[in-house]
Amino acid sequence: MLTSWVLSFKKILSVIEEASDCVVLQLPLIPLTRPQLTLNLEAVSPGLMAAIQTLATDGGTETELTNLVMQIDGASQLPNFYYYLEKFITLGLLCYTLVEAERPLATLVPLSLNPQLELRLLRFSVTQQRYRLSRFAYCHRNQEEMVLESPLSHAQVILTDSQCAMLVAELAKPQSAETLYHKVPTLSQQTIQQFLNILLMAKMIGEATEEGKLPADENLALTQWEFHDLLFHSRSRAGRHSNSAGKTQRFVGQFSPQPVTKPQMSKDRIDLYKPDLQKLNEEDAPFTLIVEKRQSVRSYNDEEPITARQLGEFLYRTARIKRIFAKDYGECSNRPYVNGGTCYEFELYPVINLCQGIPASLYHYCPKEHQLERLSGKTPQIEELLEQARLTNFKVSMPQILVVITARFSRVLWNYESIAYATILKNLGALYQTLYLVATAMNLAPCALGTGNTDLFAATVGTDYYTESSVGEFLLGSRPTDYHHLDL
Ligand SMILES: Cc1cc2nc3c(=O)[nH]c(=O)nc-3n(C[C@H](O)[C@H](O)[C@H](O)COP(=O)(O)O)c2cc1C
């Protein structure tokens, strides 16, 4: 069975024929990912024009394209044709489809302008070596296609034929082209070898090594990365994907963004103390001292727990809404901490264990009214949340207050593409630092936590995991007496 490579332009490339010898190739701009690319080709020979038209439609093998140019232009135009072919490959404009007996099996699609792929497939040949699927490679459905991708790769491989999906599955264990042929004998050995070529070029497979040794396609830096972390890193930064990124607001016209604050959760409300900011401005320790003295404090003075007044001041200085204003797509707010996109997606839920003046319960902080809404008493679930926080806090002490921070995800997801969750985590860091600094200025005991149980908290407050769930926790209490306050 004949195996061949068919070259064709990427589907998103526009080919505009302006005159019989003039053609414009255009790749559209992708926000924050790739600028628009325009190639103006002038004095194009009829043979080259025919080759470009073939690449833009059904595609052709390198031999077919060469023959086309030869037939129409003669051999004199071949160097020019190869010059442009090389240019199209380097710019990542060409896809390679593996075809056996006229049946397309798999297509390699470059994702970036500088795809770092070997220039010619034929120069890049697998040996009798055994190969294994990279632990970073993954299959997923994209519209009606099954796609193999990897955060190591600047390309994706569309698995058009299910036999290729079978080969990918077999590659979970080390395989040579020959052993794969025994598993999937419906494909020729040459085709399997060429399929391995695609996978190798796209960094989906690497040479298999002995058990216990570093895989050949990994080094010490890479071996420390987990699959989900590297995928998140590569897909939330520009460089090796071709997805839209940034504030694209792709749901405009379909549904409205979530409101700036949550609808009321309970009628049982407590007014919180509001500090005099002018007085604080005069009396607070200097900024440098607060920054220098900021530290995590994991034990408390349970003889004299944090007070309702302190909690009120703390929440006012860190998380209240200072101003609500209209944007073209809905309302936004300003709060004391910095927030990417002014989305202000966080909700604060103080789980109060020990606080002078406020009964132990689960509350929600209303940042507009500066009130606490009481959601429930100390249920077993709340005891469990507090106990888990104690364990995460080096088992040092039971928290006086555990502030669970959730995100109303759609505030960010509605606005942003590719970078939404990364933005939420960056915003959380900004909130953490604000909580730390204000707690330090107030001589309270602060400590961020990193590993709360999101499902447990969603079940406790009754939120949908995908709509609003916890992304962080923060412990707060009174400082033990042996902790010296703000002296340098
Ligand atoms: C994102 C984040 C997660 C954290 N998670 C925990 C945690 O789970 N348990 C804990 O005891 N401390 C946690 N901390 C506190 C750090 O351990 C602490 O900030 C670090 O050791 C530096 O000490 P310092 O804050 O006293 O300067 C976390 C801090 C941050 C910013």
PDBQT file of the ligand as one rigid body, heavy atoms in Angstrom, charges set to zero:
ROOT
HETATM    1  C1  LIG A 501      -0.168  30.499  48.245  1.00  0.00    +0.000 C 
HETATM    2  C2  LIG A 501       0.277  30.209  49.669  1.00  0.00    +0.000 A 
HETATM    3  C3  LIG A 501      -0.042  29.004  50.243  1.00  0.00    +0.000 A 
HETATM    4  C4  LIG A 501       0.345  28.714  51.548  1.00  0.00    +0.000 A 
HETATM    5  N1  LIG A 501      -0.036  27.533  52.111  1.00  0.00    +0.000 NA
HETATM    6  C5  LIG A 501       0.282  27.265  53.406  1.00  0.00    +0.000 A 
HETATM    7  C6  LIG A 501      -0.208  26.078  54.043  1.00  0.00    +0.000 A 
HETATM    8  O1  LIG A 501      -0.919  25.284  53.440  1.00  0.00    +0.000 OA
HETATM    9  N2  LIG A 501       0.141  25.846  55.340  1.00  0.00    +0.000 N 
HETATM   10  C7  LIG A 501       0.901  26.732  56.027  1.00  0.00    +0.000 A 
HETATM   11  O2  LIG A 501       1.162  26.480  57.205  1.00  0.00    +0.000 OA
HETATM   12  N3  LIG A 501       1.385  27.865  55.460  1.00  0.00    +0.000 NA
HETATM   13  C8  LIG A 501       1.071  28.170  54.173  1.00  0.00    +0.000 A 
HETATM   14  N4  LIG A 501       1.484  29.348  53.570  1.00  0.00    +0.000 N 
HETATM   15  C9  LIG A 501       2.363  30.264  54.322  1.00  0.00    +0.000 C 
HETATM   16  C10 LIG A 501       3.807  30.063  53.890  1.00  0.00    +0.000 C 
HETATM   17  O3  LIG A 501       4.295  28.826  54.393  1.00  0.00    +0.000 OA
HETATM   18  C11 LIG A 501       4.671  31.220  54.398  1.00  0.00    +0.000 C 
HETATM   19  O4  LIG A 501       4.213  32.429  53.809  1.00  0.00    +0.000 OA
HETATM   20  C12 LIG A 501       6.142  31.016  54.050  1.00  0.00    +0.000 C 
HETATM   21  O5  LIG A 501       6.676  29.936  54.794  1.00  0.00    +0.000 OA
HETATM   22  C13 LIG A 501       6.980  32.254  54.357  1.00  0.00    +0.000 C 
HETATM   23  O6  LIG A 501       6.889  32.547  55.723  1.00  0.00    +0.000 OA
HETATM   24  P1  LIG A 501       6.356  33.963  56.242  1.00  0.00    +0.000 P 
HETATM   25  O7  LIG A 501       4.968  34.163  55.713  1.00  0.00    +0.000 OA
HETATM   26  O8  LIG A 501       6.353  33.834  57.738  1.00  0.00    +0.000 OA
HETATM   27  O9  LIG A 501       7.290  35.026  55.745  1.00  0.00    +0.000 OA
HETATM   28  C14 LIG A 501       1.107  29.665  52.287  1.00  0.00    +0.000 A 
HETATM   29  C15 LIG A 501       1.431  30.881  51.695  1.00  0.00    +0.000 A 
HETATM   30  C16 LIG A 501       0.999  31.170  50.399  1.00  0.00    +0.000 A 
HETATM   31  C17 LIG A 501       1.318  32.515  49.793  1.00  0.00    +0.000 C 
ENDROOT
TORSDOF 0
